[in-house]
Amino acid sequence: MTGPAAPLLEASGVGVALGGRRVLDDVSLALHAGQWTAIVGPNGAGKSTLLSVLAGLCKPDRGQVLAGGDRLDALPARERARRIAWLAQQGEADGDLAVRDIVGLGRLPHQGLFGAPGADDHRAVDLALEATGATAFAARRLGELSGGERQRVLLARVLAVQAPVVLLDEPTTHLDAPHQRAVLCCINGLVRQQVAVAAVLHDLTLALAADRVVVMDRGRVCAIGTPGDPALHAAIAAVFEQAVSIERIESSGGLRWVAVPTP
């Protein structure tokens, strides 16, 4: 009998101190193929720091991170970039570059800094532009775009990597409702391709569309559960000081869970 598949990315007992303050304390989290994990919590909970640790951009002073069983800090930078695609909360890109060129930067881990893009690279860029609805302005410069369009371009750059693990820090920033829905469709598409996705989200209702939700507070994981788990609902209410409750609604698309402000 075959046991569960090993995680694609796993943090074990991770701790991080910044400025004399412990911002992550004994955090463990495993990301599996074909699963979307949403990470929620109040400001200062350590969510973005955890994602930075998982991406290999912040080295923990305690614990370790494994990528496919390999120590993340022992992997060459290019190999790490092939395995893990990352969208920062404040994504950076040169405003003078054309959108298509920016998305093409996502292929650098595959083609190398001085390599010429091949057919697979062009195909990956086309698919990423299409998935994020950015094809129509692929020839424009980043500095000419709105905040929402810019965010979609940076997400497309992440998708173009075609990594088995995708980490997203607030991917719906600056996006209106239709484009938030498009991001969720992108995430679900990645999951169907057996990608492991972790996303930090402030919008609790969007987070409750994930396969599982991680609740953090004060640098620790308080709860991990499926969106319908009553213990998860209680943990969310507790870390947000009872300012929200999680309610069940029936919609045309089926059962959903939404976060509702408490009176």
Residue frames relative to the residue before (quaternion, step in Angstrom):
aa qw qx qy qz dx dy dz
M 1.0000 0.0000 0.0000 0.0000 0.00 0.00 0.00
T 0.3577 -0.7557 0.5153 0.1883 3.57 -0.79 1.04
G 0.3620 -0.7363 0.5316 0.2101 3.57 -0.90 0.93
P 0.7149 -0.4280 0.3119 0.4565 3.58 -1.26 0.01
A 0.5608 -0.6155 0.4355 0.3421 3.56 -1.10 0.72
A 0.5400 -0.6119 0.4667 0.3408 3.56 -1.11 0.68
P 0.5488 -0.6191 0.4340 0.3567 3.61 -1.04 0.64
L 0.4973 -0.6390 0.4980 0.3103 3.55 -1.19 0.58
L 0.7806 0.0356 0.0000 0.6241 3.57 1.18 -0.62
E 0.0478 0.8229 -0.5599 0.0833 3.57 -0.81 0.98
A 0.1667 -0.7489 0.6357 0.0850 3.53 -0.96 1.00
S 0.0749 -0.8040 0.5899 0.0075 3.58 -0.90 0.96
G 0.8629 -0.0818 0.0251 0.4981 3.57 -0.66 1.15
V 0.2343 0.8216 -0.4902 0.1724 3.56 1.11 0.71
G 0.0019 -0.7808 0.6247 -0.0114 3.52 -1.07 0.86
V 0.0227 -0.7854 0.6184 -0.0124 3.57 -1.08 0.78
A 0.1051 -0.7675 0.6297 0.0587 3.56 -1.00 0.90
L 0.0157 -0.7853 0.6184 -0.0250 3.57 -0.92 0.97
G 0.8512 0.0347 -0.0517 0.5212 3.55 -0.84 1.01
G 0.6984 -0.4783 0.2723 0.4575 3.56 1.04 0.74
R 0.6725 0.4457 -0.2951 0.5119 3.58 1.29 0.07
R 0.3805 -0.7181 0.5316 0.2388 3.59 -0.92 0.88
V 0.1471 -0.8318 0.5336 0.0416 3.56 -0.40 1.28
L 0.7404 0.1404 -0.1548 0.6388 3.57 1.33 -0.22
D 0.0306 -0.8202 0.5694 -0.0454 3.54 -0.83 1.00
D 0.8402 -0.1785 0.0756 0.5065 3.58 -0.40 1.32
V 0.2722 0.7733 -0.5177 0.2447 3.57 0.84 1.05
S 0.0256 -0.7742 0.6323 -0.0099 3.55 -0.94 0.98
L 0.1347 0.7824 -0.5927 0.1359 3.55 -0.93 0.95
A 0.1283 -0.7883 0.5995 0.0528 3.58 -0.93 0.94
L 0.1806 -0.7708 0.6050 0.0843 3.57 -0.98 0.93
H 0.1565 -0.8208 0.5484 0.0315 3.55 -0.71 1.16
A 0.6211 -0.5419 0.4207 0.3789 3.55 -1.23 0.55
G 0.8379 0.1966 -0.1531 0.4856 3.54 -1.04 0.82
Q 0.6557 0.4717 -0.3209 0.4946 3.58 1.14 0.55
W 0.2260 -0.7540 0.6057 0.1166 3.53 -1.04 0.91
T 0.1002 -0.7869 0.6088 0.0093 3.54 -0.77 1.15
A 0.1651 -0.7657 0.6155 0.0877 3.57 -0.81 1.05
I 0.1852 -0.7754 0.5983 0.0808 3.56 -1.03 0.88
V 0.0065 0.8141 -0.5769 0.0666 3.57 -0.65 1.16
G 0.2810 0.7419 -0.5838 0.1728 3.53 -1.32 0.31
P 0.6352 -0.5378 0.3808 0.4029 3.59 -1.20 0.30
N 0.6828 -0.4476 0.3660 0.4466 3.56 -1.30 0.17
G 0.8035 0.2673 -0.2082 0.4895 3.55 -0.98 0.88
A 0.4399 0.7203 -0.4435 0.3017 3.59 1.26 0.17
G 0.5556 -0.6158 0.3924 0.3976 3.60 1.21 -0.44
K 0.3489 0.7807 -0.4643 0.2308 3.58 1.29 0.15
S 0.7139 0.4423 -0.2633 0.4747 3.59 0.74 -1.03
T 0.6156 0.5335 -0.3500 0.4625 3.59 1.06 -0.69
L 0.6304 0.5262 -0.3366 0.4609 3.60 0.98 -0.79
L 0.6590 0.4967 -0.3183 0.4666 3.59 0.91 -0.84
S 0.6317 0.5271 -0.3301 0.4627 3.61 1.04 -0.74
V 0.6321 0.5150 -0.3236 0.4800 3.57 1.05 -0.74
L 0.6670 0.5029 -0.2994 0.4610 3.58 0.93 -0.91
A 0.6783 0.4777 -0.2844 0.4805 3.59 1.13 -0.64
G 0.4912 -0.6713 0.4255 0.3564 3.59 1.24 -0.24
L 0.5131 0.6616 -0.4018 0.3710 3.58 1.26 0.27
C 0.7418 0.2282 -0.1531 0.6118 3.56 1.27 -0.37
K 0.2688 -0.7894 0.5337 0.1405 3.58 -0.60 1.14
P 0.3716 -0.7389 0.5120 0.2318 3.60 -0.68 1.02
D 0.3971 -0.6984 0.5354 0.2605 3.56 -1.16 0.53
R 0.7462 0.2036 -0.1686 0.6110 3.55 1.33 -0.05
G 0.7932 0.3096 -0.2195 0.4762 3.56 -1.18 0.54
Q 0.2873 -0.7517 0.5677 0.1733 3.55 -1.31 -0.19
V 0.2683 -0.7181 0.6151 0.1843 3.54 -1.38 0.29
L 0.1386 -0.7855 0.6011 0.0493 3.55 -0.90 0.99
A 0.1426 -0.7594 0.6304 0.0746 3.56 -1.03 0.87
G 0.8241 -0.1074 0.0256 0.5555 3.55 -0.34 1.25
G 0.7219 -0.4302 0.2332 0.4893 3.57 1.11 0.70
D 0.6404 0.4985 -0.3237 0.4864 3.62 1.27 -0.18
R 0.5211 -0.6111 0.4825 0.3494 3.56 -1.06 0.69
L 0.4690 -0.7087 0.4513 0.2723 3.56 -0.69 1.11
D 0.6977 0.4841 -0.2888 0.4421 3.60 0.92 -0.84
A 0.6479 0.5021 -0.3254 0.4715 3.60 1.26 -0.13
L 0.5617 0.6099 -0.3908 0.3998 3.59 1.24 -0.20
P 0.5156 -0.5990 0.5002 0.3537 3.62 -1.07 0.64
A 0.6369 -0.5735 0.3545 0.3738 3.59 -1.06 0.74
R 0.6674 0.5053 -0.3166 0.4460 3.59 0.92 -0.84
E 0.6437 0.5066 -0.3222 0.4745 3.59 1.00 -0.77
R 0.6333 0.5240 -0.3261 0.4668 3.58 0.99 -0.80
A 0.6710 0.5033 -0.2932 0.4587 3.58 0.99 -0.84
R 0.6253 0.5164 -0.3441 0.4732 3.59 1.17 -0.47
R 0.7143 0.4661 -0.2530 0.4566 3.56 1.07 -0.74
I 0.8041 0.1975 -0.0600 0.5574 3.57 1.07 -0.77
A 0.1229 -0.7698 0.6242 0.0521 3.58 -0.73 1.10
W 0.1255 -0.8332 0.5379 -0.0277 3.54 -0.85 1.04
L 0.0945 -0.7562 0.6453 0.0533 3.57 -1.00 0.90
A 0.2884 -0.7745 0.5421 0.1521 3.57 -0.52 1.20
Q 0.6485 -0.5226 0.3845 0.3980 3.54 -1.28 0.39
Q 0.7534 0.1784 -0.1096 0.6233 3.56 1.07 -0.76
G 0.1550 -0.8374 0.5199 0.0666 3.55 0.30 1.29
E 0.2390 -0.7812 0.5653 0.1142 3.57 -1.02 0.85
A 0.1849 0.7408 -0.6344 0.1204 3.53 -1.16 0.74
D 0.5455 -0.6242 0.4576 0.3214 3.55 -1.22 0.56
G 0.4169 -0.7477 0.4685 0.2184 3.57 -0.65 1.16
D 0.6373 0.5362 -0.3332 0.4419 3.61 1.23 -0.30
L 0.5881 0.5783 -0.3719 0.4259 3.57 1.23 -0.21
A 0.4992 -0.6194 0.5100 0.3270 3.53 -1.19 0.57
V 0.6566 -0.5422 0.3590 0.3821 3.54 -1.17 0.69
R 0.6707 0.5068 -0.3155 0.4403 3.58 0.82 -0.94
D 0.6467 0.5170 -0.3220 0.4591 3.59 1.02 -0.75
I 0.6322 0.5275 -0.3306 0.4613 3.58 1.05 -0.77
V 0.6560 0.4928 -0.3118 0.4792 3.58 0.93 -0.88
G 0.6250 0.5617 -0.3242 0.4345 3.57 1.09 -0.74
L 0.5463 0.6146 -0.3994 0.4054 3.60 1.20 -0.44
G 0.5747 0.6014 -0.3705 0.4133 3.55 1.20 -0.46
R 0.6588 0.5124 -0.3073 0.4572 3.58 1.23 -0.32
L 0.4237 0.7381 -0.4493 0.2716 3.62 1.24 -0.14
P 0.6366 0.5262 -0.3702 0.4252 3.65 0.89 -0.66
H 0.6892 0.4686 -0.2755 0.4791 3.58 1.18 -0.51
Q 0.7901 0.3394 -0.1744 0.4798 3.59 0.86 -0.93
G 0.4707 -0.6717 0.4474 0.3565 3.58 1.23 -0.31
L 0.6822 -0.5292 0.3256 0.3854 3.55 -1.23 0.50
F 0.7950 0.2816 -0.1364 0.5197 3.58 0.98 -0.81
G 0.4752 0.6808 -0.4372 0.3458 3.59 1.26 0.18
A 0.4304 -0.6787 0.5306 0.2695 3.56 -1.15 0.61
P 0.5031 -0.6548 0.4602 0.3261 3.61 -0.94 0.81
G 0.2476 -0.7678 0.5773 0.1261 3.54 -1.06 0.85
A 0.7755 -0.3428 0.2461 0.4696 3.54 -1.30 -0.18
D 0.6479 0.5185 -0.3252 0.4535 3.60 0.96 -0.81
D 0.6404 0.5242 -0.3244 0.4581 3.58 1.04 -0.77
H 0.6604 0.4988 -0.3074 0.4697 3.60 0.90 -0.90
R 0.6474 0.5190 -0.3175 0.4590 3.56 1.00 -0.83
A 0.6514 0.5165 -0.3151 0.4578 3.60 0.96 -0.84
V 0.6444 0.5082 -0.3181 0.4747 3.59 1.02 -0.79
D 0.6400 0.5259 -0.3256 0.4559 3.59 0.92 -0.85
L 0.6739 0.4979 -0.2952 0.4592 3.58 0.90 -0.93
A 0.6614 0.5102 -0.3068 0.4562 3.58 0.99 -0.83
L 0.6381 0.5142 -0.3196 0.4756 3.59 1.01 -0.79
E 0.6643 0.5032 -0.3017 0.4631 3.55 0.95 -0.88
A 0.6682 0.5272 -0.3047 0.4275 3.59 0.89 -0.93
T 0.7514 0.3723 -0.2028 0.5056 3.59 1.08 -0.69
G 0.4867 -0.6866 0.4222 0.3367 3.60 1.24 0.10
A 0.4922 0.6854 -0.4054 0.3516 3.58 1.18 0.56
T 0.3947 0.7469 -0.4673 0.2606 3.60 1.23 0.00
A 0.6482 0.5656 -0.3215 0.3956 3.59 0.96 -0.88
F 0.7837 0.2535 -0.1603 0.5438 3.63 1.08 -0.55
A 0.2268 0.8219 -0.4949 0.1677 3.58 1.16 0.60
A 0.6981 0.4674 -0.2756 0.4673 3.62 1.12 -0.56
R 0.5692 0.6127 -0.3830 0.3922 3.61 1.22 -0.23
R 0.5199 -0.6165 0.4931 0.3264 3.56 -1.32 0.35
L 0.6038 -0.5895 0.3909 0.3675 3.55 -1.07 0.73
G 0.6576 0.5386 -0.3138 0.4230 3.59 0.99 -0.79
E 0.6419 0.5237 -0.3165 0.4621 3.59 1.26 -0.27
L 0.6171 0.5988 -0.3246 0.3940 3.57 1.26 -0.23
S 0.5308 -0.5790 0.5074 0.3543 3.53 -1.32 0.36
G 0.6930 -0.4688 0.3385 0.4305 3.57 -1.27 0.21
G 0.6672 0.5032 -0.2987 0.4609 3.56 1.00 -0.84
E 0.6517 0.5004 -0.3167 0.4740 3.58 0.98 -0.79
R 0.6289 0.5369 -0.3294 0.4557 3.57 1.01 -0.80
Q 0.6548 0.5160 -0.3169 0.4523 3.57 0.93 -0.89
R 0.6453 0.5193 -0.3203 0.4597 3.59 1.02 -0.75
V 0.6268 0.5295 -0.3313 0.4658 3.58 1.09 -0.70
L 0.6708 0.4921 -0.3003 0.4666 3.58 0.92 -0.88
L 0.6187 0.5134 -0.3360 0.4906 3.58 1.12 -0.64
A 0.6294 0.5298 -0.3367 0.4580 3.59 1.00 -0.78
R 0.6142 0.5457 -0.3459 0.4531 3.60 1.03 -0.74
V 0.6368 0.5148 -0.3162 0.4790 3.58 1.05 -0.77
L 0.6722 0.5009 -0.3030 0.4533 3.59 0.89 -0.94
A 0.6262 0.5701 -0.3407 0.4084 3.59 1.04 -0.74
V 0.5472 0.6120 -0.4020 0.4054 3.60 1.15 -0.45
Q 0.1390 -0.8134 0.5385 0.1703 3.57 1.08 -0.84
A 0.2368 0.7846 -0.5233 0.2335 3.55 0.96 0.98
P 0.5400 -0.6302 0.4444 0.3372 3.61 -1.15 0.49
V 0.7417 0.2538 -0.1772 0.5951 3.59 1.30 -0.29
V 0.0585 -0.7881 0.6127 0.0019 3.58 -0.89 0.98
L 0.1044 -0.7861 0.6091 0.0121 3.56 -0.82 1.11
L 0.0451 -0.8192 0.5703 -0.0399 3.57 -0.69 1.12
D 0.1336 -0.7848 0.6025 0.0576 3.57 -0.75 1.08
E 0.8234 -0.1685 0.0337 0.5408 3.54 -0.33 1.34
P 0.0515 0.8550 -0.5146 0.0397 3.64 0.67 1.01
T 0.6900 0.4790 -0.2919 0.4575 3.62 1.17 -0.37
T 0.3194 0.7578 -0.5058 0.2606 3.61 1.26 0.26
H 0.8439 0.1459 -0.1579 0.4915 3.59 -1.01 0.96
L 0.5943 0.5935 -0.3711 0.3962 3.62 1.20 0.02
D 0.4012 -0.6827 0.5526 0.2601 3.55 -1.09 0.77
A 0.7627 -0.4187 0.2413 0.4299 3.57 -1.31 0.24
P 0.6713 0.4870 -0.3403 0.4431 3.67 0.79 -0.81
H 0.7115 0.4401 -0.2742 0.4743 3.59 0.96 -0.79
Q 0.5416 0.5549 -0.4068 0.4830 3.59 1.22 -0.30
R 0.6393 0.5159 -0.3134 0.4764 3.55 1.00 -0.85
A 0.6366 0.5297 -0.3278 0.4546 3.59 1.03 -0.79
V 0.6213 0.5273 -0.3406 0.4690 3.60 1.05 -0.74
L 0.6433 0.5113 -0.3241 0.4687 3.58 0.96 -0.83
C 0.6258 0.5218 -0.3337 0.4740 3.59 1.04 -0.73
C 0.6214 0.5343 -0.3312 0.4677 3.61 1.05 -0.79
I 0.6650 0.5054 -0.3020 0.4595 3.55 0.90 -0.95
N 0.6667 0.4960 -0.3036 0.4663 3.56 0.91 -0.90
G 0.6184 0.5377 -0.3384 0.4626 3.58 1.12 -0.67
L 0.6362 0.5209 -0.3203 0.4705 3.58 1.03 -0.79
V 0.6447 0.5270 -0.3163 0.4546 3.56 0.97 -0.89
R 0.6441 0.5158 -0.3229 0.4634 3.59 1.00 -0.79
Q 0.6769 0.4536 -0.2817 0.5067 3.58 1.21 -0.49
Q 0.5246 -0.6756 0.3727 0.3598 3.58 1.33 0.31
V 0.3600 0.6894 -0.5247 0.3461 3.56 1.11 0.75
A 0.3405 -0.6898 0.5937 0.2360 3.58 -1.17 0.62
V 0.0648 -0.8146 0.5762 -0.0149 3.58 -0.65 1.14
A 0.0013 -0.7543 0.6564 0.0136 3.56 -1.05 0.86
A 0.0059 -0.8140 0.5792 -0.0434 3.57 -0.81 1.01
V 0.3007 -0.7021 0.6176 0.1878 3.54 -0.98 0.92
L 0.0233 0.8106 -0.5814 0.0665 3.57 -0.78 1.03
H 0.3250 -0.7154 0.5818 0.2099 3.54 -1.09 0.75
D 0.6352 0.5085 -0.3232 0.4832 3.57 1.15 -0.60
L 0.3186 -0.7970 0.4836 0.1717 3.56 -0.26 1.28
T 0.6302 0.5341 -0.3481 0.4432 3.58 1.01 -0.69
L 0.6266 0.5036 -0.3353 0.4912 3.60 1.02 -0.72
A 0.6465 0.5299 -0.3230 0.4438 3.59 0.95 -0.87
L 0.6727 0.5104 -0.2958 0.4466 3.58 1.04 -0.74
A 0.5566 0.5573 -0.4078 0.4618 3.58 1.29 0.22
A 0.5229 0.6533 -0.3999 0.3741 3.59 1.30 -0.14
D 0.6308 -0.5157 0.4115 0.4084 3.56 -1.32 0.14
R 0.7763 -0.0660 0.0378 0.6257 3.55 1.10 -0.71
V 0.2780 -0.7590 0.5756 0.1235 3.53 -1.24 0.58
V 0.1945 -0.7509 0.6238 0.0953 3.55 -1.01 0.96
V 0.1689 -0.7808 0.5968 0.0747 3.57 -0.79 1.06
M 0.0658 -0.8072 0.5866 0.0015 3.57 -0.79 1.07
D 0.0810 0.7657 -0.6371 0.0359 3.53 -1.24 0.54
R 0.8587 0.0129 -0.0344 0.5112 3.57 -0.95 0.93
G 0.7497 -0.4528 0.2175 0.4308 3.54 0.90 0.99
R 0.6956 0.4329 -0.2700 0.5058 3.58 1.25 0.08
V 0.4508 -0.6263 0.5525 0.3152 3.54 -1.29 0.39
C 0.2337 -0.8009 0.5420 0.1005 3.58 -0.66 1.16
A 0.7986 -0.0763 0.0904 0.5901 3.57 1.07 -0.70
I 0.0584 -0.7387 0.6686 0.0620 3.51 -1.30 0.53
G 0.2657 0.7770 -0.5375 0.1916 3.57 -0.77 0.97
T 0.6025 -0.5226 0.4470 0.4051 3.52 -1.34 0.05
P 0.6807 -0.5266 0.3112 0.4031 3.61 -1.14 0.52
G 0.7220 0.4426 -0.2600 0.4638 3.61 1.07 -0.57
D 0.4653 0.7061 -0.4276 0.3195 3.58 1.27 0.01
P 0.4211 -0.7253 0.4782 0.2605 3.66 -0.59 1.07
A 0.6213 0.5347 -0.3513 0.4525 3.61 1.05 -0.67
L 0.6216 0.5216 -0.3372 0.4774 3.58 1.08 -0.70
H 0.6357 0.5306 -0.3297 0.4535 3.60 0.93 -0.86
A 0.6622 0.5065 -0.3064 0.4593 3.56 0.95 -0.88
A 0.6489 0.5177 -0.3176 0.4583 3.58 1.02 -0.80
I 0.6323 0.5228 -0.3322 0.4653 3.59 0.99 -0.80
A 0.6579 0.5032 -0.3116 0.4656 3.58 0.89 -0.93
A 0.6704 0.5206 -0.3098 0.4283 3.59 0.93 -0.85
V 0.7115 0.4518 -0.2877 0.4548 3.62 0.79 -0.93
F 0.7073 0.3882 -0.2591 0.5310 3.59 1.22 -0.42
E 0.5206 -0.7026 0.3776 0.3046 3.56 1.22 0.69
Q 0.6437 -0.5717 0.2943 0.4149 3.55 1.01 0.98
A 0.3845 0.7343 -0.4782 0.2903 3.60 1.17 0.49
V 0.7669 0.2168 -0.1434 0.5867 3.60 1.26 -0.28
S 0.1352 -0.7319 0.6528 0.1411 3.51 -1.35 0.32
I 0.3810 -0.7084 0.5466 0.2329 3.58 -1.18 0.53
E 0.0803 -0.8204 0.5659 -0.0151 3.54 -0.65 1.18
R 0.3869 -0.7024 0.5558 0.2192 3.53 -1.18 0.68
I 0.0110 0.7863 -0.6177 0.0071 3.56 -0.94 0.88
E 0.3285 -0.6996 0.5966 0.2163 3.53 -1.25 0.57
S 0.0164 -0.7963 0.6043 -0.0218 3.57 -0.81 1.01
S 0.7056 -0.4406 0.3315 0.4451 3.54 -1.31 0.08
G 0.6889 0.4651 -0.2723 0.4848 3.57 1.20 -0.54
G 0.6762 -0.4694 0.2933 0.4862 3.58 1.28 0.02
L 0.7632 -0.3575 0.2766 0.4617 3.54 -1.32 -0.28
R 0.0149 0.7852 -0.6186 0.0239 3.56 -1.01 0.90
W 0.2607 -0.7266 0.6098 0.1796 3.52 -1.31 0.43
V 0.0543 -0.8105 0.5832 -0.0085 3.57 -0.85 0.98
A 0.4022 -0.6829 0.5586 0.2448 3.53 -1.24 0.61
V 0.0894 -0.8051 0.5863 -0.0101 3.56 -0.75 1.13
P 0.4532 -0.6705 0.5041 0.3016 3.63 -0.85 0.89
T 0.3679 -0.7178 0.5433 0.2329 3.56 -0.99 0.80
P 0.5311 -0.6472 0.4362 0.3297 3.59 -1.02 0.74
